[in-house]
């Protein structure tokens, strides 16, 4: 099964940003068959954070600027 592409991650991030905008106006929003209201603001924020990290990682990977972490102690 192929991984998530940058385009897919960007599309998901955009959907969650739109949900956040709608809910911030005290409206409801539907995404993936689920209706959300202001009470779901934390879930929306968590999803935005997740997809933003995914987009950032995929962009870094695509440009060869991904971080390499080494277990070096100071």
PDB file of N, CA, C, O and CB in Angstrom:
ATOM      1  N   UNK A   1       0.845  -1.177   0.000  1.00  0.00           N
ATOM      2  CA  UNK A   1       0.000   0.000   0.000  1.00  0.00           C
ATOM      3  C   UNK A   1       0.889   1.238   0.000  1.00  0.00           C
ATOM      4  O   UNK A   1       1.759   1.362   0.862  1.00  0.00           O
ATOM      5  CB  UNK A   1      -0.961  -0.001   1.219  1.00  0.00           C
ATOM      6  N   UNK A   2       0.696   2.154  -0.940  1.00  0.00           N
ATOM      7  CA  UNK A   2       1.530   3.350  -1.003  1.00  0.00           C
ATOM      8  C   UNK A   2       1.235   4.300   0.160  1.00  0.00           C
ATOM      9  O   UNK A   2       0.137   4.312   0.717  1.00  0.00           O
ATOM     10  CB  UNK A   2       1.318   4.071  -2.335  1.00  0.00           C
ATOM     11  N   UNK A   3       2.244   5.091   0.505  1.00  0.00           N
ATOM     12  CA  UNK A   3       2.077   6.059   1.584  1.00  0.00           C
ATOM     13  C   UNK A   3       1.282   7.271   1.144  1.00  0.00           C
ATOM     14  O   UNK A   3       0.859   7.372  -0.007  1.00  0.00           O
ATOM     15  CB  UNK A   3       3.423   6.496   2.103  1.00  0.00           C
ATOM     16  N   UNK A   4       1.088   8.170   2.058  1.00  0.00           N
ATOM     17  CA  UNK A   4       0.360   9.408   1.789  1.00  0.00           C
ATOM     18  C   UNK A   4       1.259  10.332   0.984  1.00  0.00           C
ATOM     19  O   UNK A   4       2.427  10.527   1.319  1.00  0.00           O
ATOM     20  CB  UNK A   4      -0.103  10.096   3.114  1.00  0.00           C
ATOM     21  N   UNK A   5       0.710  10.893  -0.072  1.00  0.00           N
ATOM     22  CA  UNK A   5       1.477  11.823  -0.895  1.00  0.00           C
ATOM     23  C   UNK A   5       1.374  13.231  -0.318  1.00  0.00           C
ATOM     24  O   UNK A   5       0.495  13.520   0.494  1.00  0.00           O
ATOM     25  CB  UNK A   5       0.979  11.799  -2.360  1.00  0.00           C
ATOM     26  N   UNK A   6       2.276  14.090  -0.744  1.00  0.00           N
ATOM     27  CA  UNK A   6       2.240  15.478  -0.322  1.00  0.00           C
ATOM     28  C   UNK A   6       0.914  16.123  -0.721  1.00  0.00           C
ATOM     29  O   UNK A   6       0.322  16.855   0.072  1.00  0.00           O
ATOM     30  CB  UNK A   6       3.419  16.253  -0.926  1.00  0.00           C
ATOM     31  N   UNK A   7       0.449  15.863  -1.925  1.00  0.00           N
ATOM     32  CA  UNK A   7      -0.823  16.443  -2.391  1.00  0.00           C
ATOM     33  C   UNK A   7      -1.991  15.991  -1.513  1.00  0.00           C
ATOM     34  O   UNK A   7      -2.871  16.785  -1.181  1.00  0.00           O
ATOM     35  CB  UNK A   7      -1.087  16.050  -3.860  1.00  0.00           C
ATOM     36  N   UNK A   8      -1.991  14.721  -1.145  1.00  0.00           N
ATOM     37  CA  UNK A   8      -3.063  14.216  -0.286  1.00  0.00           C
ATOM     38  C   UNK A   8      -3.013  14.870   1.095  1.00  0.00           C
ATOM     39  O   UNK A   8      -4.046  15.241   1.652  1.00  0.00           O
ATOM     40  CB  UNK A   8      -2.965  12.687  -0.151  1.00  0.00           C
ATOM     41  N   UNK A   9      -1.820  15.007   1.633  1.00  0.00           N
ATOM     42  CA  UNK A   9      -1.658  15.631   2.946  1.00  0.00           C
ATOM     43  C   UNK A   9      -2.093  17.095   2.897  1.00  0.00           C
ATOM     44  O   UNK A   9      -2.754  17.578   3.817  1.00  0.00           O
ATOM     45  CB  UNK A   9      -0.192  15.522   3.422  1.00  0.00           C
ATOM     46  N   UNK A  10      -1.727  17.797   1.834  1.00  0.00           N
ATOM     47  CA  UNK A  10      -2.129  19.200   1.692  1.00  0.00           C
ATOM     48  C   UNK A  10      -3.644  19.314   1.577  1.00  0.00           C
ATOM     49  O   UNK A  10      -4.241  20.235   2.133  1.00  0.00           O
ATOM     50  CB  UNK A  10      -1.454  19.836   0.461  1.00  0.00           C
ATOM     51  N   UNK A  11      -4.268  18.381   0.857  1.00  0.00           N
ATOM     52  CA  UNK A  11      -5.717  18.394   0.706  1.00  0.00           C
ATOM     53  C   UNK A  11      -6.404  18.153   2.059  1.00  0.00           C
ATOM     54  O   UNK A  11      -7.384  18.824   2.382  1.00  0.00           O
ATOM     55  CB  UNK A  11      -6.158  17.328  -0.321  1.00  0.00           C
ATOM     56  N   UNK A  12      -5.905  17.218   2.832  1.00  0.00           N
ATOM     57  CA  UNK A  12      -6.471  16.954   4.155  1.00  0.00           C
ATOM     58  C   UNK A  12      -6.297  18.158   5.074  1.00  0.00           C
ATOM     59  O   UNK A  12      -7.218  18.526   5.804  1.00  0.00           O
ATOM     60  CB  UNK A  12      -5.816  15.716   4.779  1.00  0.00           C
ATOM     61  N   UNK A  13      -5.124  18.765   5.036  1.00  0.00           N
ATOM     62  CA  UNK A  13      -4.884  19.964   5.846  1.00  0.00           C
ATOM     63  C   UNK A  13      -5.873  21.053   5.475  1.00  0.00           C
ATOM     64  O   UNK A  13      -6.432  21.702   6.359  1.00  0.00           O
ATOM     65  CB  UNK A  13      -3.440  20.471   5.663  1.00  0.00           C
ATOM     66  N   UNK A  14      -6.098  21.265   4.193  1.00  0.00           N
ATOM     67  CA  UNK A  14      -7.038  22.293   3.744  1.00  0.00           C
ATOM     68  C   UNK A  14      -8.460  22.004   4.240  1.00  0.00           C
ATOM     69  O   UNK A  14      -9.165  22.917   4.669  1.00  0.00           O
ATOM     70  CB  UNK A  14      -7.025  22.391   2.211  1.00  0.00           C
ATOM     71  N   UNK A  15      -8.877  20.746   4.182  1.00  0.00           N
ATOM     72  CA  UNK A  15     -10.212  20.380   4.674  1.00  0.00           C
ATOM     73  C   UNK A  15     -10.366  20.706   6.157  1.00  0.00           C
ATOM     74  O   UNK A  15     -11.393  21.236   6.581  1.00  0.00           O
ATOM     75  CB  UNK A  15     -10.479  18.886   4.437  1.00  0.00           C
ATOM     76  N   UNK A  16      -9.346  20.387   6.937  1.00  0.00           N
ATOM     77  CA  UNK A  16      -9.431  20.658   8.370  1.00  0.00           C
ATOM     78  C   UNK A  16      -9.351  22.153   8.681  1.00  0.00           C
ATOM     79  O   UNK A  16      -9.952  22.615   9.651  1.00  0.00           O
ATOM     80  CB  UNK A  16      -8.324  19.922   9.104  1.00  0.00           C
ATOM     81  N   UNK A  17      -8.621  22.905   7.874  1.00  0.00           N
ATOM     82  CA  UNK A  17      -8.603  24.367   8.050  1.00  0.00           C
ATOM     83  C   UNK A  17      -9.983  24.955   7.752  1.00  0.00           C
ATOM     84  O   UNK A  17     -10.431  25.870   8.443  1.00  0.00           O
ATOM     85  CB  UNK A  17      -7.532  25.018   7.129  1.00  0.00           C
ATOM     86  N   UNK A  18     -10.648  24.437   6.738  1.00  0.00           N
ATOM     87  CA  UNK A  18     -12.002  24.889   6.413  1.00  0.00           C
ATOM     88  C   UNK A  18     -12.976  24.530   7.535  1.00  0.00           C
ATOM     89  O   UNK A  18     -13.853  25.324   7.876  1.00  0.00           O
ATOM     90  CB  UNK A  18     -12.473  24.271   5.082  1.00  0.00           C
ATOM     91  N   UNK A  19     -12.824  23.348   8.101  1.00  0.00           N
ATOM     92  CA  UNK A  19     -13.666  22.939   9.225  1.00  0.00           C
ATOM     93  C   UNK A  19     -13.468  23.883  10.403  1.00  0.00           C
ATOM     94  O   UNK A  19     -14.434  24.288  11.049  1.00  0.00           O
ATOM     95  CB  UNK A  19     -13.352  21.490   9.641  1.00  0.00           C
ATOM     96  N   UNK A  20     -12.218  24.230  10.680  1.00  0.00           N
ATOM     97  CA  UNK A  20     -11.914  25.144  11.776  1.00  0.00           C
ATOM     98  C   UNK A  20     -12.558  26.503  11.553  1.00  0.00           C
ATOM     99  O   UNK A  20     -13.123  27.085  12.479  1.00  0.00           O
ATOM    100  CB  UNK A  20     -10.405  25.301  11.936  1.00  0.00           C
ATOM    101  N   UNK A  21     -12.475  27.010  10.330  1.00  0.00           N
ATOM    102  CA  UNK A  21     -13.073  28.313  10.030  1.00  0.00           C
ATOM    103  C   UNK A  21     -14.579  28.280  10.227  1.00  0.00           C
ATOM    104  O   UNK A  21     -15.148  29.216  10.789  1.00  0.00           O
ATOM    105  CB  UNK A  21     -12.741  28.740   8.598  1.00  0.00           C
ATOM    106  N   UNK A  22     -15.229  27.226   9.777  1.00  0.00           N
ATOM    107  CA  UNK A  22     -16.683  27.116   9.916  1.00  0.00           C
ATOM    108  C   UNK A  22     -17.089  26.989  11.382  1.00  0.00           C
ATOM    109  O   UNK A  22     -18.031  27.644  11.827  1.00  0.00           O
ATOM    110  CB  UNK A  22     -17.206  25.913   9.120  1.00  0.00           C
ATOM    111  N   UNK A  23     -16.387  26.156  12.124  1.00  0.00           N
ATOM    112  CA  UNK A  23     -16.731  25.939  13.525  1.00  0.00           C
ATOM    113  C   UNK A  23     -16.441  27.184  14.360  1.00  0.00           C
ATOM    114  O   UNK A  23     -17.152  27.458  15.326  1.00  0.00           O
ATOM    115  CB  UNK A  23     -15.962  24.738  14.081  1.00  0.00           C
ATOM    116  N   UNK A  24     -15.405  27.941  13.999  1.00  0.00           N
ATOM    117  CA  UNK A  24     -15.083  29.155  14.752  1.00  0.00           C
ATOM    118  C   UNK A  24     -16.188  30.201  14.636  1.00  0.00           C
ATOM    119  O   UNK A  24     -16.278  31.111  15.460  1.00  0.00           O
ATOM    120  CB  UNK A  24     -13.763  29.741  14.264  1.00  0.00           C
ATOM    121  N   UNK A  25     -17.017  30.068  13.619  1.00  0.00           N
ATOM    122  CA  UNK A  25     -18.165  30.963  13.448  1.00  0.00           C
ATOM    123  C   UNK A  25     -19.416  30.364  14.076  1.00  0.00           C
ATOM    124  O   UNK A  25     -20.533  30.803  13.803  1.00  0.00           O
ATOM    125  CB  UNK A  25     -18.409  31.252  11.958  1.00  0.00           C
ATOM    126  N   UNK A  26     -19.216  29.355  14.920  1.00  0.00           N
ATOM    127  CA  UNK A  26     -20.291  28.650  15.616  1.00  0.00           C
ATOM    128  C   UNK A  26     -21.246  27.973  14.647  1.00  0.00           C
ATOM    129  O   UNK A  26     -22.451  27.891  14.884  1.00  0.00           O
ATOM    130  CB  UNK A  26     -21.057  29.611  16.503  1.00  0.00           C
ATOM    131  N   UNK A  27     -20.682  27.495  13.560  1.00  0.00           N
ATOM    132  CA  UNK A  27     -21.443  26.727  12.599  1.00  0.00           C
ATOM    133  C   UNK A  27     -21.034  25.279  12.733  1.00  0.00           C
ATOM    134  O   UNK A  27     -20.044  24.955  13.389  1.00  0.00           O
ATOM    135  CB  UNK A  27     -21.225  27.243  11.155  1.00  0.00           C
ATOM    136  N   UNK A  28     -21.796  24.421  12.112  1.00  0.00           N
ATOM    137  CA  UNK A  28     -21.389  23.024  12.063  1.00  0.00           C
ATOM    138  C   UNK A  28     -20.689  22.776  10.742  1.00  0.00           C
ATOM    139  O   UNK A  28     -20.786  23.574   9.809  1.00  0.00           O
ATOM    140  CB  UNK A  28     -22.606  22.072  12.239  1.00  0.00           C
ATOM    141  N   UNK A  29     -19.984  21.661  10.676  1.00  0.00           N
ATOM    142  CA  UNK A  29     -19.231  21.323   9.476  1.00  0.00           C
ATOM    143  C   UNK A  29     -19.230  19.818   9.334  1.00  0.00           C
ATOM    144  O   UNK A  29     -19.151  19.098  10.329  1.00  0.00           O
ATOM    145  CB  UNK A  29     -17.781  21.883   9.531  1.00  0.00           C
ATOM    146  N   UNK A  30     -19.316  19.341   8.120  1.00  0.00           N
ATOM    147  CA  UNK A  30     -19.278  17.904   7.874  1.00  0.00           C
ATOM    148  C   UNK A  30     -18.024  17.548   7.100  1.00  0.00           C
ATOM    149  O   UNK A  30     -17.671  18.204   6.119  1.00  0.00           O
ATOM    150  CB  UNK A  30     -20.531  17.443   7.112  1.00  0.00           C
ATOM    151  N   UNK A  31     -17.352  16.493   7.559  1.00  0.00           N
ATOM    152  CA  UNK A  31     -16.166  15.985   6.886  1.00  0.00           C
ATOM    153  C   UNK A  31     -16.147  14.470   7.093  1.00  0.00           C
ATOM    154  O   UNK A  31     -16.304  13.982   8.212  1.00  0.00           O
ATOM    155  CB  UNK A  31     -14.848  16.665   7.434  1.00  0.00           C
ATOM    156  N   UNK A  32     -15.958  13.759   6.028  1.00  0.00           N
ATOM    157  CA  UNK A  32     -15.904  12.289   6.066  1.00  0.00           C
ATOM    158  C   UNK A  32     -17.138  11.698   6.737  1.00  0.00           C
ATOM    159  O   UNK A  32     -17.032  10.751   7.517  1.00  0.00           O
ATOM    160  CB  UNK A  32     -14.645  11.821   6.801  1.00  0.00           C
ATOM    161  N   UNK A  33     -18.303  12.254   6.436  1.00  0.00           N
ATOM    162  CA  UNK A  33     -19.549  11.731   6.967  1.00  0.00           C
ATOM    163  C   UNK A  33     -19.798  12.036   8.432  1.00  0.00           C
ATOM    164  O   UNK A  33     -20.723  11.484   9.029  1.00  0.00           O
ATOM    165  CB  UNK A  33     -19.581  10.282   6.775  1.00  0.00           C
ATOM    166  N   UNK A  34     -18.989  12.903   9.021  1.00  0.00           N
ATOM    167  CA  UNK A  34     -19.120  13.253  10.437  1.00  0.00           C
ATOM    168  C   UNK A  34     -19.417  14.739  10.551  1.00  0.00           C
ATOM    169  O   UNK A  34     -18.717  15.561   9.961  1.00  0.00           O
ATOM    170  CB  UNK A  34     -17.831  12.884  11.232  1.00  0.00           C
ATOM    171  N   UNK A  35     -20.445  15.083  11.301  1.00  0.00           N
ATOM    172  CA  UNK A  35     -20.804  16.483  11.510  1.00  0.00           C
ATOM    173  C   UNK A  35     -20.160  16.966  12.805  1.00  0.00           C
ATOM    174  O   UNK A  35     -20.241  16.294  13.833  1.00  0.00           O
ATOM    175  CB  UNK A  35     -22.353  16.667  11.555  1.00  0.00           C
ATOM    176  N   UNK A  36     -19.522  18.134  12.752  1.00  0.00           N
ATOM    177  CA  UNK A  36     -18.843  18.682  13.920  1.00  0.00           C
ATOM    178  C   UNK A  36     -19.399  20.056  14.246  1.00  0.00           C
ATOM    179  O   UNK A  36     -19.875  20.777  13.370  1.00  0.00           O
ATOM    180  CB  UNK A  36     -17.327  18.757  13.687  1.00  0.00           C
ATOM    181  N   UNK A  37     -19.331  20.400  15.512  1.00  0.00           N
ATOM    182  CA  UNK A  37     -19.758  21.706  15.974  1.00  0.00           C
ATOM    183  C   UNK A  37     -18.642  22.313  16.808  1.00  0.00           C
ATOM    184  O   UNK A  37     -17.544  21.761  16.882  1.00  0.00           O
ATOM    185  CB  UNK A  37     -21.076  21.613  16.786  1.00  0.00           C
ATOM    186  N   UNK A  38     -18.919  23.436  17.430  1.00  0.00           N
ATOM    187  CA  UNK A  38     -17.915  24.126  18.238  1.00  0.00           C
ATOM    188  C   UNK A  38     -17.309  23.199  19.296  1.00  0.00           C
ATOM    189  O   UNK A  38     -16.143  23.353  19.658  1.00  0.00           O
ATOM    190  CB  UNK A  38     -18.534  25.352  18.911  1.00  0.00           C
ATOM    191  N   UNK A  39     -18.075  22.262  19.781  1.00  0.00           N
ATOM    192  CA  UNK A  39     -17.576  21.344  20.797  1.00  0.00           C
ATOM    193  C   UNK A  39     -16.423  20.476  20.281  1.00  0.00           C
ATOM    194  O   UNK A  39     -15.658  19.929  21.075  1.00  0.00           O
ATOM    195  CB  UNK A  39     -18.706  20.460  21.289  1.00  0.00           C
ATOM    196  N   UNK A  40     -16.299  20.350  18.976  1.00  0.00           N
ATOM    197  CA  UNK A  40     -15.252  19.533  18.386  1.00  0.00           C
ATOM    198  C   UNK A  40     -13.999  20.340  18.043  1.00  0.00           C
ATOM    199  O   UNK A  40     -13.140  19.854  17.308  1.00  0.00           O
ATOM    200  CB  UNK A  40     -15.776  18.854  17.147  1.00  0.00           C
ATOM    201  N   UNK A  41     -13.885  21.531  18.551  1.00  0.00           N
ATOM    202  CA  UNK A  41     -12.767  22.403  18.207  1.00  0.00           C
ATOM    203  C   UNK A  41     -11.422  21.763  18.545  1.00  0.00           C
ATOM    204  O   UNK A  41     -10.466  21.925  17.787  1.00  0.00           O
ATOM    205  CB  UNK A  41     -12.902  23.735  18.930  1.00  0.00           C
ATOM    206  N   UNK A  42     -11.321  21.049  19.648  1.00  0.00           N
ATOM    207  CA  UNK A  42     -10.059  20.412  20.039  1.00  0.00           C
ATOM    208  C   UNK A  42      -9.658  19.335  19.033  1.00  0.00           C
ATOM    209  O   UNK A  42      -8.489  19.218  18.665  1.00  0.00           O
ATOM    210  CB  UNK A  42     -10.179  19.801  21.448  1.00  0.00           C
ATOM    211  N   UNK A  43     -10.638  18.555  18.597  1.00  0.00           N
ATOM    212  CA  UNK A  43     -10.366  17.514  17.597  1.00  0.00           C
ATOM    213  C   UNK A  43      -9.872  18.149  16.310  1.00  0.00           C
ATOM    214  O   UNK A  43      -8.926  17.659  15.693  1.00  0.00           O
ATOM    215  CB  UNK A  43     -11.631  16.662  17.326  1.00  0.00           C
ATOM    216  N   UNK A  44     -10.500  19.223  15.908  1.00  0.00           N
ATOM    217  CA  UNK A  44     -10.115  19.909  14.675  1.00  0.00           C
ATOM    218  C   UNK A  44      -8.689  20.440  14.799  1.00  0.00           C
ATOM    219  O   UNK A  44      -7.884  20.293  13.880  1.00  0.00           O
ATOM    220  CB  UNK A  44     -11.098  21.066  14.358  1.00  0.00           C
ATOM    221  N   UNK A  45      -8.381  21.054  15.935  1.00  0.00           N
ATOM    222  CA  UNK A  45      -7.034  21.576  16.159  1.00  0.00           C
ATOM    223  C   UNK A  45      -5.998  20.449  16.121  1.00  0.00           C
ATOM    224  O   UNK A  45      -4.923  20.608  15.543  1.00  0.00           O
ATOM    225  CB  UNK A  45      -6.965  22.317  17.507  1.00  0.00           C
ATOM    226  N   UNK A  46      -6.322  19.322  16.733  1.00  0.00           N
ATOM    227  CA  UNK A  46      -5.407  18.177  16.711  1.00  0.00           C
ATOM    228  C   UNK A  46      -5.170  17.692  15.282  1.00  0.00           C
ATOM    229  O   UNK A  46      -4.040  17.372  14.912  1.00  0.00           O
ATOM    230  CB  UNK A  46      -5.964  17.031  17.572  1.00  0.00           C
ATOM    231  N   UNK A  47      -6.229  17.638  14.483  1.00  0.00           N
ATOM    232  CA  UNK A  47      -6.104  17.192  13.095  1.00  0.00           C
ATOM    233  C   UNK A  47      -5.291  18.187  12.268  1.00  0.00           C
ATOM    234  O   UNK A  47      -4.488  17.777  11.430  1.00  0.00           O
ATOM    235  CB  UNK A  47      -7.492  16.999  12.470  1.00  0.00           C
ATOM    236  N   UNK A  48      -5.485  19.482  12.491  1.00  0.00           N
ATOM    237  CA  UNK A  48      -4.694  20.496  11.784  1.00  0.00           C
ATOM    238  C   UNK A  48      -3.218  20.323  12.126  1.00  0.00           C
ATOM    239  O   UNK A  48      -2.359  20.351  11.244  1.00  0.00           O
ATOM    240  CB  UNK A  48      -5.173  21.931  12.151  1.00  0.00           C
ATOM    241  N   UNK A  49      -2.933  20.145  13.417  1.00  0.00           N
ATOM    242  CA  UNK A  49      -1.541  19.936  13.843  1.00  0.00           C
ATOM    243  C   UNK A  49      -0.948  18.703  13.176  1.00  0.00           C
ATOM    244  O   UNK A  49       0.178  18.740  12.681  1.00  0.00           O
ATOM    245  CB  UNK A  49      -1.458  19.797  15.375  1.00  0.00           C
ATOM    246  N   UNK A  50      -1.710  17.604  13.161  1.00  0.00           N
ATOM    247  CA  UNK A  50      -1.234  16.365  12.559  1.00  0.00           C
ATOM    248  C   UNK A  50      -0.925  16.558  11.077  1.00  0.00           C
ATOM    249  O   UNK A  50       0.157  16.195  10.617  1.00  0.00           O
ATOM    250  CB  UNK A  50      -2.269  15.254  12.741  1.00  0.00           C
ATOM    251  N   UNK A  51      -1.865  17.127  10.331  1.00  0.00           N
ATOM    252  CA  UNK A  51      -1.682  17.269   8.887  1.00  0.00           C
ATOM    253  C   UNK A  51      -0.619  18.303   8.554  1.00  0.00           C
ATOM    254  O   UNK A  51       0.061  18.177   7.536  1.00  0.00           O
ATOM    255  CB  UNK A  51      -2.995  17.649   8.225  1.00  0.00           C
ATOM    256  N   UNK A  52      -0.461  19.331   9.396  1.00  0.00           N
ATOM    257  CA  UNK A  52       0.610  20.302   9.165  1.00  0.00           C
ATOM    258  C   UNK A  52       1.969  19.641   9.329  1.00  0.00           C
ATOM    259  O   UNK A  52       2.877  19.884   8.534  1.00  0.00           O
ATOM    260  CB  UNK A  52       0.478  21.497  10.127  1.00  0.00           C
ATOM    261  N   UNK A  53       2.118  18.803  10.359  1.00  0.00           N
ATOM    262  CA  UNK A  53       3.380  18.073  10.544  1.00  0.00           C
ATOM    263  C   UNK A  53       3.639  17.136   9.369  1.00  0.00           C
ATOM    264  O   UNK A  53       4.774  17.018   8.908  1.00  0.00           O
ATOM    265  CB  UNK A  53       3.356  17.273  11.864  1.00  0.00           C
ATOM    266  N   UNK A  54       2.591  16.468   8.883  1.00  0.00           N
ATOM    267  CA  UNK A  54       2.730  15.541   7.758  1.00  0.00           C
ATOM    268  C   UNK A  54       3.158  16.296   6.504  1.00  0.00           C
ATOM    269  O   UNK A  54       4.064  15.858   5.795  1.00  0.00           O
ATOM    270  CB  UNK A  54       1.405  14.787   7.505  1.00  0.00           C
ATOM    271  N   UNK A  55       2.509  17.436   6.225  1.00  0.00           N
ATOM    272  CA  UNK A  55       2.868  18.241   5.054  1.00  0.00           C
ATOM    273  C   UNK A  55       4.314  18.708   5.165  1.00  0.00           C
ATOM    274  O   UNK A  55       5.071  18.611   4.199  1.00  0.00           O
ATOM    275  CB  UNK A  55       1.920  19.457   4.908  1.00  0.00           C
ATOM    276  N   UNK A  56       4.701  19.208   6.324  1.00  0.00           N
ATOM    277  CA  UNK A  56       6.064  19.692   6.534  1.00  0.00           C
ATOM    278  C   UNK A  56       7.084  18.580   6.316  1.00  0.00           C
ATOM    279  O   UNK A  56       8.114  18.795   5.678  1.00  0.00           O
ATOM    280  CB  UNK A  56       6.212  20.270   7.942  1.00  0.00           C
ATOM    281  N   UNK A  57       6.801  17.394   6.844  1.00  0.00           N
ATOM    282  CA  UNK A  57       7.720  16.268   6.687  1.00  0.00           C
ATOM    283  C   UNK A  57       7.823  15.837   5.229  1.00  0.00           C
ATOM    284  O   UNK A  57       8.918  15.559   4.739  1.00  0.00           O
ATOM    285  CB  UNK A  57       7.269  15.090   7.548  1.00  0.00           C
ATOM    286  N   UNK A  58       6.690  15.779   4.535  1.00  0.00           N
ATOM    287  CA  UNK A  58       6.710  15.363   3.130  1.00  0.00           C
ATOM    288  C   UNK A  58       7.405  16.399   2.251  1.00  0.00           C
ATOM    289  O   UNK A  58       8.112  16.042   1.308  1.00  0.00           O
ATOM    290  CB  UNK A  58       5.284  15.125   2.628  1.00  0.00           C
ATOM    291  N   UNK A  59       7.205  17.681   2.556  1.00  0.00           N
ATOM    292  CA  UNK A  59       7.904  18.734   1.806  1.00  0.00           C
ATOM    293  C   UNK A  59       9.408  18.629   2.022  1.00  0.00           C
ATOM    294  O   UNK A  59      10.185  18.742   1.074  1.00  0.00           O
ATOM    295  CB  UNK A  59       7.402  20.135   2.228  1.00  0.00           C
ATOM    296  N   UNK A  60       9.818  18.413   3.266  1.00  0.00           N
ATOM    297  CA  UNK A  60      11.251  18.291   3.569  1.00  0.00           C
ATOM    298  C   UNK A  60      11.837  17.077   2.867  1.00  0.00           C
ATOM    299  O   UNK A  60      12.948  17.133   2.339  1.00  0.00           O
ATOM    300  CB  UNK A  60      11.484  18.186   5.093  1.00  0.00           C
ATOM    301  N   UNK A  61      11.100  15.997   2.860  1.00  0.00           N
ATOM    302  CA  UNK A  61      11.562  14.780   2.198  1.00  0.00           C
ATOM    303  C   UNK A  61      11.695  14.985   0.693  1.00  0.00           C
ATOM    304  O   UNK A  61      12.648  14.510   0.074  1.00  0.00           O
ATOM    305  CB  UNK A  61      10.605  13.623   2.486  1.00  0.00           C
ATOM    306  N   UNK A  62      10.740  15.691   0.117  1.00  0.00           N
ATOM    307  CA  UNK A  62      10.747  15.923  -1.332  1.00  0.00           C
ATOM    308  C   UNK A  62      11.911  16.809  -1.767  1.00  0.00           C
ATOM    309  O   UNK A  62      12.396  16.691  -2.892  1.00  0.00           O
ATOM    310  CB  UNK A  62       9.432  16.557  -1.766  1.00  0.00           C
ATOM    311  N   UNK A  63      12.358  17.693  -0.882  1.00  0.00           N
ATOM    312  CA  UNK A  63      13.451  18.596  -1.225  1.00  0.00           C
ATOM    313  C   UNK A  63      14.796  18.113  -0.691  1.00  0.00           C
ATOM    314  O   UNK A  63      15.816  18.781  -0.859  1.00  0.00           O
ATOM    315  CB  UNK A  63      13.159  19.980  -0.694  1.00  0.00           C
ATOM    316  N   UNK A  64      14.789  16.940  -0.042  1.00  0.00           N
ATOM    317  CA  UNK A  64      16.032  16.404   0.498  1.00  0.00           C
ATOM    318  C   UNK A  64      16.494  17.098   1.752  1.00  0.00           C
ATOM    319  O   UNK A  64      17.656  16.977   2.140  1.00  0.00           O
ATOM    320  CB  UNK A  64      17.099  16.488  -0.520  1.00  0.00           C
ATOM    321  N   UNK A  65      15.588  17.834   2.401  1.00  0.00           N
ATOM    322  CA  UNK A  65      15.962  18.568   3.603  1.00  0.00           C
ATOM    323  C   UNK A  65      15.407  17.925   4.868  1.00  0.00           C
ATOM    324  O   UNK A  65      15.243  18.598   5.886  1.00  0.00           O
ATOM    325  CB  UNK A  65      15.484  19.997   3.505  1.00  0.00           C
ATOM    326  N   UNK A  66      15.120  16.645   4.811  1.00  0.00           N
ATOM    327  CA  UNK A  66      14.608  15.949   5.989  1.00  0.00           C
ATOM    328  C   UNK A  66      15.637  15.934   7.100  1.00  0.00           C
ATOM    329  O   UNK A  66      16.841  15.921   6.845  1.00  0.00           O
ATOM    330  CB  UNK A  66      14.202  14.524   5.635  1.00  0.00           C
ATOM    331  N   UNK A  67      15.159  15.936   8.331  1.00  0.00           N
ATOM    332  CA  UNK A  67      16.068  15.925   9.476  1.00  0.00           C
ATOM    333  C   UNK A  67      16.523  14.514   9.760  1.00  0.00           C
ATOM    334  O   UNK A  67      15.751  13.561   9.656  1.00  0.00           O
ATOM    335  CB  UNK A  67      15.399  16.528  10.717  1.00  0.00           C
ATOM    336  N   UNK A  68      17.773  14.395  10.115  1.00  0.00           N
ATOM    337  CA  UNK A  68      18.314  13.129  10.574  1.00  0.00           C
ATOM    338  C   UNK A  68      18.676  13.333  12.031  1.00  0.00           C
ATOM    339  O   UNK A  68      19.450  14.228  12.371  1.00  0.00           O
ATOM    340  CB  UNK A  68      19.555  12.662   9.715  1.00  0.00           C
ATOM    341  N   UNK A  69      18.107  12.489  12.896  1.00  0.00           N
ATOM    342  CA  UNK A  69      18.371  12.610  14.323  1.00  0.00           C
ATOM    343  C   UNK A  69      19.376  11.540  14.736  1.00  0.00           C
ATOM    344  O   UNK A  69      19.235  10.364  14.402  1.00  0.00           O
ATOM    345  CB  UNK A  69      17.059  12.486  15.146  1.00  0.00           C
ATOM    346  N   UNK A  70      20.374  11.973  15.458  1.00  0.00           N
ATOM    347  CA  UNK A  70      21.386  11.055  15.968  1.00  0.00           C
ATOM    348  C   UNK A  70      21.301  11.039  17.481  1.00  0.00           C
ATOM    349  O   UNK A  70      21.020  12.065  18.102  1.00  0.00           O
ATOM    350  CB  UNK A  70      22.812  11.461  15.494  1.00  0.00           C
ATOM    351  N   UNK A  71      21.538   9.898  18.069  1.00  0.00           N
ATOM    352  CA  UNK A  71      21.495   9.769  19.519  1.00  0.00           C
ATOM    353  C   UNK A  71      22.780  10.199  20.178  1.00  0.00           C
ATOM    354  O   UNK A  71      23.421   9.407  20.869  1.00  0.00           O
ATOM    355  CB  UNK A  71      21.189   8.360  19.901  1.00  0.00           C
ATOM    356  N   UNK A  72      23.166  11.437  19.977  1.00  0.00           N
ATOM    357  CA  UNK A  72      24.415  11.954  20.535  1.00  0.00           C
ATOM    358  C   UNK A  72      24.098  12.613  21.857  1.00  0.00           C
ATOM    359  O   UNK A  72      23.254  13.505  21.930  1.00  0.00           O
ATOM    360  CB  UNK A  72      25.112  12.956  19.562  1.00  0.00           C
ATOM    361  N   UNK A  73      24.769  12.178  22.894  1.00  0.00           N
ATOM    362  CA  UNK A  73      24.561  12.800  24.208  1.00  0.00           C
ATOM    363  C   UNK A  73      25.582  13.910  24.408  1.00  0.00           C
ATOM    364  O   UNK A  73      26.692  13.881  23.877  1.00  0.00           O
ATOM    365  CB  UNK A  73      24.668  11.747  25.351  1.00  0.00           C
ATOM    366  N   UNK A  74      25.164  14.866  25.180  1.00  0.00           N
ATOM    367  CA  UNK A  74      26.039  16.023  25.419  1.00  0.00           C
ATOM    368  C   UNK A  74      26.755  15.863  26.729  1.00  0.00           C
ATOM    369  O   UNK A  74      27.539  16.730  27.114  1.00  0.00           O
ATOM    370  CB  UNK A  74      25.243  17.333  25.411  1.00  0.00           C
TER     371      UNK A  74
END
